[in-house]
Amino acid sequence: MDDEIAATIDEPTVDYSSYTVAQLKSIADESGVEYPSNIKKADLIAKLEEQA
């Protein structure tokens, strides 16, 4: 039963909205997430959340 409980607990989610676009791009670069240079903050956050 403990294994079932552990499997349903997700890692804490990151609140990307508190980061600047430059910080988000740095996180994306480190994570290997590709994005266009003119990406909007909301779109970059969505890409990072998809990758997580």
N, C-alpha and C positions, 0 to 999 in steps of 0.2 A: 504494500500500500504506500509506503514512503516513496518508492520509485515513481508511482503515479503522480503523487503530489509534486515531487521535484520536477517532473517532466512538464507540468503545467505552469510552473513559475518561470516567467520570462525575465531576462536581464532588464535592469532599469533602463527606460528610454531616455535619450538625451534631448534636452530642450534646445534645438538648434536655433530657434527664433531669437535667443539671447546673444547669439554670435554675430559678428560683422560678416559681410560678404567675403572679405579677405581671409578671415579665420575659417569660414566654411570652405573656401577654395583650398586652403591649406589642408584641411581635414580630408577633402575629396582627393587631393593629390596623394596624400599618405595612404588612402584607402584604395587607390587605383580606380576611382570613379572618374569617367570621362565626361566632359561638359564643354560647351562652347564658351569662348572667352567673354561673350556678352550676356551670359545667363543671368536671369533675375534671381533674387534671393529666394523667393518662394519655390521656384523651379529647382534650384540647387538643393534646398531643404528636402524637397520631394525625392530627388535622386538619392540623397544620402539616406533617407528613411527606407527607400526601396532596397538599398544595398545592405542595410542592417539586419 
